[in-house]
Amino acid sequence: PLFTARQAASKFVEVPKDYVAVYVGEKQKRLVIPILSYLNQPSFQDLLYQAEEEFGYDHPLGGLTIPCSDDV
């Protein structure tokens, strides 16, 4: 299950074990996703590669910024 910004209203909210905070879309919507479920997905791996190409390893929001729209 995904947790939306409403469920994790602040970037300071603790992320549960085995989850990671990611920011997506133009408005940098915060999602908390179960990382183990996504890591083996080729589409997610492609998004991680795109994030590395676009942002490197500098993610000022405190979570991983992924260059995709909210619906992806």
Z-matrix of the N, CA and C atoms (Angstrom, degrees):
N
C 1 1.458
C 2 1.524 1 110.53
N 3 1.304 2 116.19 1 147.51
C 4 1.451 3 121.90 2 176.76
C 5 1.518 4 109.62 3 -97.26
N 6 1.311 5 116.68 4 145.32
C 7 1.447 6 121.83 5 173.92
C 8 1.521 7 106.97 6 -107.60
N 9 1.308 8 117.96 7 128.26
C 10 1.457 9 120.83 8 -179.02
C 11 1.515 10 110.16 9 -87.82
N 12 1.323 11 115.29 10 175.20
C 13 1.459 12 121.28 11 179.04
C 14 1.528 13 110.69 12 -59.20
N 15 1.315 14 117.36 13 -30.17
C 16 1.457 15 120.81 14 178.84
C 17 1.531 16 110.30 15 -64.58
N 18 1.324 17 116.49 16 -38.55
C 19 1.454 18 120.02 17 179.74
C 20 1.521 19 111.87 18 -78.60
N 21 1.302 20 117.03 19 -25.79
C 22 1.461 21 122.34 20 177.78
C 23 1.516 22 106.98 21 -126.24
N 24 1.320 23 116.48 22 70.75
C 25 1.459 24 123.18 23 -167.45
C 26 1.518 25 114.24 24 -60.57
N 27 1.279 26 118.62 25 -26.75
C 28 1.457 27 121.16 26 -177.04
C 29 1.516 28 109.87 27 -121.72
N 30 1.324 29 115.60 28 148.75
C 31 1.456 30 117.69 29 177.15
C 32 1.521 31 111.26 30 -68.70
N 33 1.340 32 116.38 31 -8.93
C 34 1.450 33 120.63 32 179.60
C 35 1.528 34 112.32 33 -90.56
N 36 1.336 35 117.07 34 -4.62
C 37 1.456 36 120.19 35 176.74
C 38 1.517 37 108.21 36 -66.99
N 39 1.313 38 116.11 37 134.53
C 40 1.459 39 120.24 38 -178.22
C 41 1.524 40 110.68 39 -64.61
N 42 1.308 41 115.75 40 137.39
C 43 1.456 42 122.51 41 177.56
C 44 1.524 43 107.64 42 -89.42
N 45 1.343 44 117.63 43 128.80
C 46 1.472 45 119.85 44 -178.98
C 47 1.533 46 111.61 45 -60.45
N 48 1.319 47 115.41 46 156.33
C 49 1.459 48 121.69 47 177.56
C 50 1.528 49 109.02 48 -56.93
N 51 1.325 50 116.60 49 140.18
C 52 1.465 51 125.21 50 179.64
C 53 1.526 52 113.42 51 72.12
N 54 1.324 53 117.42 52 13.81
C 55 1.465 54 122.82 53 175.59
C 56 1.522 55 108.47 54 -120.36
N 57 1.313 56 116.67 55 161.23
C 58 1.453 57 121.85 56 176.67
C 59 1.529 58 108.61 57 -140.16
N 60 1.330 59 115.88 58 144.24
C 61 1.462 60 120.86 59 176.58
C 62 1.523 61 108.58 60 -85.51
N 63 1.324 62 116.05 61 131.84
C 64 1.462 63 121.39 62 175.17
C 65 1.522 64 107.92 63 -129.43
N 66 1.328 65 115.25 64 152.02
C 67 1.457 66 122.43 65 178.08
C 68 1.513 67 107.84 66 -117.81
N 69 1.334 68 116.44 67 129.84
C 70 1.459 69 121.53 68 -176.56
C 71 1.524 70 110.62 69 -135.00
N 72 1.312 71 115.01 70 160.33
C 73 1.458 72 121.57 71 174.02
C 74 1.512 73 113.76 72 79.59
N 75 1.320 74 114.58 73 172.47
C 76 1.462 75 120.78 74 -178.84
C 77 1.522 76 112.45 75 -63.20
N 78 1.321 77 116.44 76 -33.80
C 79 1.466 78 120.53 77 -178.64
C 80 1.521 79 112.75 78 -92.69
N 81 1.339 80 116.34 79 9.70
C 82 1.459 81 122.78 80 178.19
C 83 1.524 82 111.64 81 52.59
N 84 1.327 83 115.72 82 53.59
C 85 1.458 84 122.52 83 177.59
C 86 1.529 85 109.05 84 -63.31
N 87 1.318 86 116.59 85 131.41
C 88 1.465 87 121.69 86 -178.79
C 89 1.522 88 109.85 87 -90.47
N 90 1.332 89 114.92 88 127.63
C 91 1.457 90 121.95 89 174.74
C 92 1.511 91 108.12 90 -124.69
N 93 1.304 92 117.08 91 145.33
C 94 1.458 93 122.19 92 174.42
C 95 1.525 94 105.42 93 -113.45
N 96 1.328 95 115.33 94 115.18
C 97 1.465 96 120.19 95 -172.16
C 98 1.532 97 111.48 96 -116.96
N 99 1.331 98 116.51 97 151.19
C 100 1.469 99 120.21 98 175.87
C 101 1.529 100 109.09 99 -75.40
N 102 1.305 101 116.70 100 104.20
C 103 1.458 102 121.98 101 -169.94
C 104 1.527 103 112.87 102 -61.73
N 105 1.322 104 118.35 103 -38.85
C 106 1.461 105 119.65 104 -176.84
C 107 1.522 106 111.93 105 -65.27
N 108 1.321 107 117.38 106 -31.59
C 109 1.463 108 121.04 107 178.58
C 110 1.528 109 111.73 108 -71.25
N 111 1.333 110 116.63 109 -27.00
C 112 1.457 111 120.71 110 -174.42
C 113 1.521 112 113.80 111 -97.37
N 114 1.331 113 117.99 112 -27.41
C 115 1.467 114 120.57 113 -173.13
C 116 1.521 115 114.19 114 -58.16
N 117 1.295 116 118.44 115 -33.34
C 118 1.462 117 120.80 116 -177.79
C 119 1.525 118 113.33 117 -88.07
N 120 1.312 119 117.69 118 -1.61
C 121 1.457 120 121.49 119 -179.43
C 122 1.532 121 109.85 120 -82.20
N 123 1.328 122 118.59 121 122.02
C 124 1.471 123 120.82 122 -179.66
C 125 1.536 124 113.18 123 -56.58
N 126 1.313 125 117.74 124 -36.13
C 127 1.468 126 119.71 125 -179.77
C 128 1.527 127 110.88 126 -66.98
N 129 1.333 128 117.70 127 -37.34
C 130 1.460 129 120.89 128 178.13
C 131 1.524 130 110.47 129 -71.14
N 132 1.323 131 117.02 130 -38.38
C 133 1.464 132 120.60 131 176.43
C 134 1.524 133 110.38 132 -60.73
N 135 1.324 134 117.06 133 -38.95
C 136 1.459 135 121.24 134 177.02
C 137 1.526 136 110.53 135 -63.88
N 138 1.332 137 117.51 136 -41.81
C 139 1.465 138 120.63 137 177.62
C 140 1.527 139 111.26 138 -63.64
N 141 1.329 140 117.25 139 -38.24
C 142 1.466 141 120.09 140 176.90
C 143 1.525 142 110.98 141 -63.96
N 144 1.315 143 116.92 142 -40.46
C 145 1.466 144 120.78 143 177.30
C 146 1.529 145 110.08 144 -62.75
N 147 1.338 146 116.71 145 -44.31
C 148 1.468 147 120.68 146 178.50
C 149 1.528 148 110.97 147 -61.76
N 150 1.337 149 116.74 148 -39.67
C 151 1.466 150 120.69 149 178.16
C 152 1.524 151 110.58 150 -63.01
N 153 1.329 152 116.55 151 -41.70
C 154 1.465 153 120.52 152 178.38
C 155 1.528 154 110.65 153 -63.42
N 156 1.326 155 116.53 154 -43.30
C 157 1.469 156 120.65 155 -179.87
C 158 1.530 157 111.75 156 -64.12
N 159 1.328 158 116.33 157 -40.42
C 160 1.462 159 119.93 158 -175.34
C 161 1.525 160 113.41 159 -83.11
N 162 1.328 161 117.62 160 -39.54
C 163 1.456 162 120.85 161 -172.79
C 164 1.518 163 114.65 162 -115.22
N 165 1.309 164 117.96 163 -11.42
C 166 1.457 165 119.53 164 -173.74
C 167 1.512 166 109.02 165 66.96
N 168 1.311 167 116.62 166 -136.74
C 169 1.462 168 119.88 167 179.93
C 170 1.522 169 111.14 168 -113.42
N 171 1.316 170 117.20 169 19.90
C 172 1.459 171 122.55 170 178.97
C 173 1.524 172 108.60 171 -101.14
N 174 1.316 173 117.10 172 105.81
C 175 1.459 174 122.34 173 -179.21
C 176 1.526 175 108.80 174 -123.40
N 177 1.332 176 116.78 175 87.53
C 178 1.463 177 121.32 176 -172.25
C 179 1.524 178 115.08 177 -63.77
N 180 1.310 179 119.48 178 -16.57
C 181 1.462 180 120.73 179 -179.42
C 182 1.525 181 112.36 180 -79.96
N 183 1.319 182 117.44 181 -5.95
C 184 1.450 183 120.30 182 178.84
C 185 1.520 184 113.56 183 90.70
N 186 1.297 185 117.22 184 -2.28
C 187 1.455 186 122.78 185 177.08
C 188 1.509 187 107.65 186 -138.00
N 189 1.271 188 116.77 187 174.92
C 190 1.455 189 122.60 188 -178.70
C 191 1.524 190 110.60 189 -73.88
N 192 1.327 191 117.69 190 126.07
C 193 1.450 192 122.28 191 176.28
C 194 1.520 193 108.63 192 -94.76
N 195 1.345 194 115.86 193 123.41
C 196 1.456 195 120.55 194 -177.37
C 197 1.528 196 108.05 195 -115.26
N 198 1.343 197 117.13 196 124.69
C 199 1.464 198 120.64 197 -176.31
C 200 1.534 199 112.17 198 -79.11
N 201 1.323 200 116.05 199 77.81
C 202 1.460 201 120.95 200 176.99
C 203 1.518 202 108.79 201 -150.40
N 204 1.307 203 115.96 202 167.28
C 205 1.461 204 119.44 203 178.13
C 206 1.528 205 109.85 204 -78.60
N 207 1.325 206 115.70 205 165.30
C 208 1.468 207 121.03 206 -179.33
C 209 1.521 208 112.72 207 -56.65
N 210 1.317 209 116.27 208 -39.82
C 211 1.468 210 119.71 209 -174.13
C 212 1.529 211 113.50 210 -72.69
N 213 1.348 212 118.53 211 -21.90
C 214 1.464 213 121.62 212 178.45
C 215 1.515 214 109.06 213 -72.07
